[in-house]
Amino acid sequence: MDELLSRARALQSAIADALQRIGFEQLQARKTELDTIVAAPDFWNTALAAQTAVKEQSSLEKRLQPWVQIRQS
């Protein structure tokens, strides 16, 4: 049982290190910022900027989702 707890703690530490290396908090903050921008009523008034923002939002979502799931488990 002690070995299992030790391995679980090591895994948690490795995950925390990986999250820090990829800048998870900053990426998540940027995704939240983009979510707010995309929700604005005048968002599509500038089509090219809107498309760029949606692409970045989608890319961040794909990059963050596996890490979010790992953190929740």
Secondary structure, 3 states (H helix, E strand, C coil): CHHHHHHHHHHHHHHHHHHHHHCHHHHHHHHHHHHHHHCCCCHHHCHHHHHHHHHHHHHHHHHHHHHHHHHHC
